[in-house]
Amino acid sequence: MQLFDHTTLEIQTWKHDDLQKMLKDCPLLIRMNDGREFFIENSEFIVIADYTAAVLVDDDGVKRNAVLTLMNITSVIPNATAAGH
């Protein structure tokens, strides 16, 4: 793992264990390689498998499910705020 700006973790290829370790730092902001961002409010709102993560996100006041491919995650910001999203 490499630490940039002392807040954002950027890993070449995210693995199950890397993301699992970050759950203690919820809320998280996950950035994807296509520019999408997912704000994870609570560690209970994410389930991590070997190659994907199922997340529950707020979409204009409605909770919805999204499946993220771990290899498409570019960075994870720990202790994020919704305003920073």
MODELLER restraints for C-alpha pairs under 7 A, 6 or more apart:
rsr = mdl.restraints
at = mdl.atoms
rsr.add(forms.Gaussian(group=physical.xy_distance, feature=features.Distance(at['CA:1:A'], at['CA:11:A']), mean=5.76, stdev=0.5))
rsr.add(forms.Gaussian(group=physical.xy_distance, feature=features.Distance(at['CA:2:A'], at['CA:9:A']), mean=6.28, stdev=0.5))
rsr.add(forms.Gaussian(group=physical.xy_distance, feature=features.Distance(at['CA:2:A'], at['CA:10:A']), mean=6.10, stdev=0.5))
rsr.add(forms.Gaussian(group=physical.xy_distance, feature=features.Distance(at['CA:2:A'], at['CA:11:A']), mean=6.40, stdev=0.5))
rsr.add(forms.Gaussian(group=physical.xy_distance, feature=features.Distance(at['CA:3:A'], at['CA:9:A']), mean=5.15, stdev=0.5))
rsr.add(forms.Gaussian(group=physical.xy_distance, feature=features.Distance(at['CA:3:A'], at['CA:10:A']), mean=6.73, stdev=0.5))
rsr.add(forms.Gaussian(group=physical.xy_distance, feature=features.Distance(at['CA:7:A'], at['CA:77:A']), mean=6.08, stdev=0.5))
rsr.add(forms.Gaussian(group=physical.xy_distance, feature=features.Distance(at['CA:7:A'], at['CA:78:A']), mean=6.59, stdev=0.5))
rsr.add(forms.Gaussian(group=physical.xy_distance, feature=features.Distance(at['CA:8:A'], at['CA:75:A']), mean=6.48, stdev=0.5))
rsr.add(forms.Gaussian(group=physical.xy_distance, feature=features.Distance(at['CA:8:A'], at['CA:76:A']), mean=5.85, stdev=0.5))
rsr.add(forms.Gaussian(group=physical.xy_distance, feature=features.Distance(at['CA:8:A'], at['CA:77:A']), mean=4.60, stdev=0.5))
rsr.add(forms.Gaussian(group=physical.xy_distance, feature=features.Distance(at['CA:8:A'], at['CA:78:A']), mean=6.92, stdev=0.5))
rsr.add(forms.Gaussian(group=physical.xy_distance, feature=features.Distance(at['CA:9:A'], at['CA:75:A']), mean=5.49, stdev=0.5))
rsr.add(forms.Gaussian(group=physical.xy_distance, feature=features.Distance(at['CA:9:A'], at['CA:76:A']), mean=5.35, stdev=0.5))
rsr.add(forms.Gaussian(group=physical.xy_distance, feature=features.Distance(at['CA:9:A'], at['CA:77:A']), mean=6.32, stdev=0.5))
rsr.add(forms.Gaussian(group=physical.xy_distance, feature=features.Distance(at['CA:10:A'], at['CA:74:A']), mean=6.05, stdev=0.5))
rsr.add(forms.Gaussian(group=physical.xy_distance, feature=features.Distance(at['CA:10:A'], at['CA:75:A']), mean=4.47, stdev=0.5))
rsr.add(forms.Gaussian(group=physical.xy_distance, feature=features.Distance(at['CA:10:A'], at['CA:76:A']), mean=6.73, stdev=0.5))
rsr.add(forms.Gaussian(group=physical.xy_distance, feature=features.Distance(at['CA:11:A'], at['CA:74:A']), mean=6.79, stdev=0.5))
rsr.add(forms.Gaussian(group=physical.xy_distance, feature=features.Distance(at['CA:11:A'], at['CA:75:A']), mean=6.75, stdev=0.5))
rsr.add(forms.Gaussian(group=physical.xy_distance, feature=features.Distance(at['CA:13:A'], at['CA:71:A']), mean=5.38, stdev=0.5))
rsr.add(forms.Gaussian(group=physical.xy_distance, feature=features.Distance(at['CA:14:A'], at['CA:70:A']), mean=5.54, stdev=0.5))
rsr.add(forms.Gaussian(group=physical.xy_distance, feature=features.Distance(at['CA:14:A'], at['CA:71:A']), mean=5.75, stdev=0.5))
rsr.add(forms.Gaussian(group=physical.xy_distance, feature=features.Distance(at['CA:14:A'], at['CA:73:A']), mean=6.66, stdev=0.5))
rsr.add(forms.Gaussian(group=physical.xy_distance, feature=features.Distance(at['CA:15:A'], at['CA:70:A']), mean=6.50, stdev=0.5))
rsr.add(forms.Gaussian(group=physical.xy_distance, feature=features.Distance(at['CA:16:A'], at['CA:48:A']), mean=6.37, stdev=0.5))
rsr.add(forms.Gaussian(group=physical.xy_distance, feature=features.Distance(at['CA:16:A'], at['CA:49:A']), mean=6.41, stdev=0.5))
rsr.add(forms.Gaussian(group=physical.xy_distance, feature=features.Distance(at['CA:16:A'], at['CA:50:A']), mean=5.46, stdev=0.5))
rsr.add(forms.Gaussian(group=physical.xy_distance, feature=features.Distance(at['CA:23:A'], at['CA:43:A']), mean=5.52, stdev=0.5))
rsr.add(forms.Gaussian(group=physical.xy_distance, feature=features.Distance(at['CA:25:A'], at['CA:78:A']), mean=5.21, stdev=0.5))
rsr.add(forms.Gaussian(group=physical.xy_distance, feature=features.Distance(at['CA:25:A'], at['CA:79:A']), mean=5.45, stdev=0.5))
rsr.add(forms.Gaussian(group=physical.xy_distance, feature=features.Distance(at['CA:26:A'], at['CA:41:A']), mean=6.49, stdev=0.5))
rsr.add(forms.Gaussian(group=physical.xy_distance, feature=features.Distance(at['CA:26:A'], at['CA:42:A']), mean=5.65, stdev=0.5))
rsr.add(forms.Gaussian(group=physical.xy_distance, feature=features.Distance(at['CA:26:A'], at['CA:43:A']), mean=6.02, stdev=0.5))
rsr.add(forms.Gaussian(group=physical.xy_distance, feature=features.Distance(at['CA:26:A'], at['CA:78:A']), mean=6.18, stdev=0.5))
rsr.add(forms.Gaussian(group=physical.xy_distance, feature=features.Distance(at['CA:26:A'], at['CA:79:A']), mean=5.49, stdev=0.5))
rsr.add(forms.Gaussian(group=physical.xy_distance, feature=features.Distance(at['CA:27:A'], at['CA:40:A']), mean=5.45, stdev=0.5))
rsr.add(forms.Gaussian(group=physical.xy_distance, feature=features.Distance(at['CA:27:A'], at['CA:41:A']), mean=4.58, stdev=0.5))
rsr.add(forms.Gaussian(group=physical.xy_distance, feature=features.Distance(at['CA:27:A'], at['CA:42:A']), mean=5.58, stdev=0.5))
rsr.add(forms.Gaussian(group=physical.xy_distance, feature=features.Distance(at['CA:27:A'], at['CA:78:A']), mean=6.45, stdev=0.5))
rsr.add(forms.Gaussian(group=physical.xy_distance, feature=features.Distance(at['CA:27:A'], at['CA:79:A']), mean=5.06, stdev=0.5))
rsr.add(forms.Gaussian(group=physical.xy_distance, feature=features.Distance(at['CA:27:A'], at['CA:80:A']), mean=5.42, stdev=0.5))
rsr.add(forms.Gaussian(group=physical.xy_distance, feature=features.Distance(at['CA:27:A'], at['CA:81:A']), mean=6.98, stdev=0.5))
rsr.add(forms.Gaussian(group=physical.xy_distance, feature=features.Distance(at['CA:28:A'], at['CA:39:A']), mean=5.86, stdev=0.5))
rsr.add(forms.Gaussian(group=physical.xy_distance, feature=features.Distance(at['CA:28:A'], at['CA:40:A']), mean=5.03, stdev=0.5))
rsr.add(forms.Gaussian(group=physical.xy_distance, feature=features.Distance(at['CA:28:A'], at['CA:41:A']), mean=6.71, stdev=0.5))
rsr.add(forms.Gaussian(group=physical.xy_distance, feature=features.Distance(at['CA:28:A'], at['CA:76:A']), mean=6.60, stdev=0.5))
rsr.add(forms.Gaussian(group=physical.xy_distance, feature=features.Distance(at['CA:28:A'], at['CA:77:A']), mean=5.55, stdev=0.5))
rsr.add(forms.Gaussian(group=physical.xy_distance, feature=features.Distance(at['CA:28:A'], at['CA:78:A']), mean=4.80, stdev=0.5))
rsr.add(forms.Gaussian(group=physical.xy_distance, feature=features.Distance(at['CA:28:A'], at['CA:79:A']), mean=5.79, stdev=0.5))
rsr.add(forms.Gaussian(group=physical.xy_distance, feature=features.Distance(at['CA:28:A'], at['CA:80:A']), mean=5.22, stdev=0.5))
rsr.add(forms.Gaussian(group=physical.xy_distance, feature=features.Distance(at['CA:29:A'], at['CA:37:A']), mean=6.63, stdev=0.5))
rsr.add(forms.Gaussian(group=physical.xy_distance, feature=features.Distance(at['CA:29:A'], at['CA:38:A']), mean=5.64, stdev=0.5))
rsr.add(forms.Gaussian(group=physical.xy_distance, feature=features.Distance(at['CA:29:A'], at['CA:39:A']), mean=4.54, stdev=0.5))
rsr.add(forms.Gaussian(group=physical.xy_distance, feature=features.Distance(at['CA:29:A'], at['CA:40:A']), mean=6.14, stdev=0.5))
rsr.add(forms.Gaussian(group=physical.xy_distance, feature=features.Distance(at['CA:29:A'], at['CA:76:A']), mean=5.64, stdev=0.5))
rsr.add(forms.Gaussian(group=physical.xy_distance, feature=features.Distance(at['CA:29:A'], at['CA:77:A']), mean=4.98, stdev=0.5))
rsr.add(forms.Gaussian(group=physical.xy_distance, feature=features.Distance(at['CA:29:A'], at['CA:78:A']), mean=6.72, stdev=0.5))
rsr.add(forms.Gaussian(group=physical.xy_distance, feature=features.Distance(at['CA:29:A'], at['CA:80:A']), mean=5.85, stdev=0.5))
rsr.add(forms.Gaussian(group=physical.xy_distance, feature=features.Distance(at['CA:30:A'], at['CA:37:A']), mean=5.53, stdev=0.5))
rsr.add(forms.Gaussian(group=physical.xy_distance, feature=features.Distance(at['CA:30:A'], at['CA:38:A']), mean=5.09, stdev=0.5))
rsr.add(forms.Gaussian(group=physical.xy_distance, feature=features.Distance(at['CA:30:A'], at['CA:39:A']), mean=6.43, stdev=0.5))
rsr.add(forms.Gaussian(group=physical.xy_distance, feature=features.Distance(at['CA:30:A'], at['CA:73:A']), mean=6.94, stdev=0.5))
rsr.add(forms.Gaussian(group=physical.xy_distance, feature=features.Distance(at['CA:30:A'], at['CA:75:A']), mean=6.07, stdev=0.5))
rsr.add(forms.Gaussian(group=physical.xy_distance, feature=features.Distance(at['CA:30:A'], at['CA:76:A']), mean=4.58, stdev=0.5))
rsr.add(forms.Gaussian(group=physical.xy_distance, feature=features.Distance(at['CA:30:A'], at['CA:77:A']), mean=6.48, stdev=0.5))
rsr.add(forms.Gaussian(group=physical.xy_distance, feature=features.Distance(at['CA:31:A'], at['CA:37:A']), mean=4.54, stdev=0.5))
rsr.add(forms.Gaussian(group=physical.xy_distance, feature=features.Distance(at['CA:31:A'], at['CA:38:A']), mean=6.59, stdev=0.5))
rsr.add(forms.Gaussian(group=physical.xy_distance, feature=features.Distance(at['CA:31:A'], at['CA:73:A']), mean=5.89, stdev=0.5))
rsr.add(forms.Gaussian(group=physical.xy_distance, feature=features.Distance(at['CA:31:A'], at['CA:74:A']), mean=5.70, stdev=0.5))
rsr.add(forms.Gaussian(group=physical.xy_distance, feature=features.Distance(at['CA:31:A'], at['CA:75:A']), mean=5.27, stdev=0.5))
rsr.add(forms.Gaussian(group=physical.xy_distance, feature=features.Distance(at['CA:31:A'], at['CA:76:A']), mean=6.23, stdev=0.5))
rsr.add(forms.Gaussian(group=physical.xy_distance, feature=features.Distance(at['CA:32:A'], at['CA:72:A']), mean=5.59, stdev=0.5))
rsr.add(forms.Gaussian(group=physical.xy_distance, feature=features.Distance(at['CA:32:A'], at['CA:73:A']), mean=4.40, stdev=0.5))
rsr.add(forms.Gaussian(group=physical.xy_distance, feature=features.Distance(at['CA:32:A'], at['CA:74:A']), mean=5.30, stdev=0.5))
rsr.add(forms.Gaussian(group=physical.xy_distance, feature=features.Distance(at['CA:33:A'], at['CA:72:A']), mean=5.44, stdev=0.5))
rsr.add(forms.Gaussian(group=physical.xy_distance, feature=features.Distance(at['CA:33:A'], at['CA:73:A']), mean=6.01, stdev=0.5))
rsr.add(forms.Gaussian(group=physical.xy_distance, feature=features.Distance(at['CA:33:A'], at['CA:74:A']), mean=5.53, stdev=0.5))
rsr.add(forms.Gaussian(group=physical.xy_distance, feature=features.Distance(at['CA:38:A'], at['CA:57:A']), mean=6.79, stdev=0.5))
rsr.add(forms.Gaussian(group=physical.xy_distance, feature=features.Distance(at['CA:39:A'], at['CA:57:A']), mean=6.53, stdev=0.5))
rsr.add(forms.Gaussian(group=physical.xy_distance, feature=features.Distance(at['CA:39:A'], at['CA:82:A']), mean=6.86, stdev=0.5))
rsr.add(forms.Gaussian(group=physical.xy_distance, feature=features.Distance(at['CA:39:A'], at['CA:85:A']), mean=6.87, stdev=0.5))
rsr.add(forms.Gaussian(group=physical.xy_distance, feature=features.Distance(at['CA:40:A'], at['CA:57:A']), mean=6.43, stdev=0.5))
rsr.add(forms.Gaussian(group=physical.xy_distance, feature=features.Distance(at['CA:45:A'], at['CA:55:A']), mean=5.63, stdev=0.5))
rsr.add(forms.Gaussian(group=physical.xy_distance, feature=features.Distance(at['CA:45:A'], at['CA:56:A']), mean=5.05, stdev=0.5))
rsr.add(forms.Gaussian(group=physical.xy_distance, feature=features.Distance(at['CA:46:A'], at['CA:53:A']), mean=6.65, stdev=0.5))
rsr.add(forms.Gaussian(group=physical.xy_distance, feature=features.Distance(at['CA:46:A'], at['CA:54:A']), mean=5.63, stdev=0.5))
rsr.add(forms.Gaussian(group=physical.xy_distance, feature=features.Distance(at['CA:46:A'], at['CA:55:A']), mean=4.39, stdev=0.5))
rsr.add(forms.Gaussian(group=physical.xy_distance, feature=features.Distance(at['CA:46:A'], at['CA:56:A']), mean=6.44, stdev=0.5))
rsr.add(forms.Gaussian(group=physical.xy_distance, feature=features.Distance(at['CA:47:A'], at['CA:53:A']), mean=5.56, stdev=0.5))
rsr.add(forms.Gaussian(group=physical.xy_distance, feature=features.Distance(at['CA:47:A'], at['CA:54:A']), mean=5.18, stdev=0.5))
rsr.add(forms.Gaussian(group=physical.xy_distance, feature=features.Distance(at['CA:47:A'], at['CA:55:A']), mean=6.52, stdev=0.5))
rsr.add(forms.Gaussian(group=physical.xy_distance, feature=features.Distance(at['CA:48:A'], at['CA:54:A']), mean=6.47, stdev=0.5))
rsr.add(forms.Gaussian(group=physical.xy_distance, feature=features.Distance(at['CA:51:A'], at['CA:69:A']), mean=6.05, stdev=0.5))
rsr.add(forms.Gaussian(group=physical.xy_distance, feature=features.Distance(at['CA:51:A'], at['CA:70:A']), mean=5.47, stdev=0.5))
rsr.add(forms.Gaussian(group=physical.xy_distance, feature=features.Distance(at['CA:52:A'], at['CA:67:A']), mean=6.59, stdev=0.5))
rsr.add(forms.Gaussian(group=physical.xy_distance, feature=features.Distance(at['CA:52:A'], at['CA:68:A']), mean=5.40, stdev=0.5))
rsr.add(forms.Gaussian(group=physical.xy_distance, feature=features.Distance(at['CA:52:A'], at['CA:69:A']), mean=4.41, stdev=0.5))
rsr.add(forms.Gaussian(group=physical.xy_distance, feature=features.Distance(at['CA:52:A'], at['CA:70:A']), mean=5.16, stdev=0.5))
rsr.add(forms.Gaussian(group=physical.xy_distance, feature=features.Distance(at['CA:53:A'], at['CA:67:A']), mean=5.67, stdev=0.5))
rsr.add(forms.Gaussian(group=physical.xy_distance, feature=features.Distance(at['CA:53:A'], at['CA:68:A']), mean=5.10, stdev=0.5))
rsr.add(forms.Gaussian(group=physical.xy_distance, feature=features.Distance(at['CA:53:A'], at['CA:69:A']), mean=6.51, stdev=0.5))
rsr.add(forms.Gaussian(group=physical.xy_distance, feature=features.Distance(at['CA:53:A'], at['CA:70:A']), mean=6.76, stdev=0.5))
rsr.add(forms.Gaussian(group=physical.xy_distance, feature=features.Distance(at['CA:54:A'], at['CA:65:A']), mean=6.82, stdev=0.5))
rsr.add(forms.Gaussian(group=physical.xy_distance, feature=features.Distance(at['CA:54:A'], at['CA:66:A']), mean=5.75, stdev=0.5))
rsr.add(forms.Gaussian(group=physical.xy_distance, feature=features.Distance(at['CA:54:A'], at['CA:67:A']), mean=4.48, stdev=0.5))
rsr.add(forms.Gaussian(group=physical.xy_distance, feature=features.Distance(at['CA:54:A'], at['CA:68:A']), mean=6.30, stdev=0.5))
rsr.add(forms.Gaussian(group=physical.xy_distance, feature=features.Distance(at['CA:55:A'], at['CA:65:A']), mean=5.66, stdev=0.5))
rsr.add(forms.Gaussian(group=physical.xy_distance, feature=features.Distance(at['CA:55:A'], at['CA:66:A']), mean=5.32, stdev=0.5))
rsr.add(forms.Gaussian(group=physical.xy_distance, feature=features.Distance(at['CA:55:A'], at['CA:67:A']), mean=6.31, stdev=0.5))
rsr.add(forms.Gaussian(group=physical.xy_distance, feature=features.Distance(at['CA:56:A'], at['CA:63:A']), mean=6.30, stdev=0.5))
rsr.add(forms.Gaussian(group=physical.xy_distance, feature=features.Distance(at['CA:56:A'], at['CA:64:A']), mean=5.53, stdev=0.5))
rsr.add(forms.Gaussian(group=physical.xy_distance, feature=features.Distance(at['CA:56:A'], at['CA:65:A']), mean=4.68, stdev=0.5))
rsr.add(forms.Gaussian(group=physical.xy_distance, feature=features.Distance(at['CA:56:A'], at['CA:66:A']), mean=6.48, stdev=0.5))
rsr.add(forms.Gaussian(group=physical.xy_distance, feature=features.Distance(at['CA:57:A'], at['CA:63:A']), mean=5.46, stdev=0.5))
rsr.add(forms.Gaussian(group=physical.xy_distance, feature=features.Distance(at['CA:57:A'], at['CA:64:A']), mean=5.48, stdev=0.5))
rsr.add(forms.Gaussian(group=physical.xy_distance, feature=features.Distance(at['CA:57:A'], at['CA:65:A']), mean=6.40, stdev=0.5))
rsr.add(forms.Gaussian(group=physical.xy_distance, feature=features.Distance(at['CA:58:A'], at['CA:64:A']), mean=6.41, stdev=0.5))
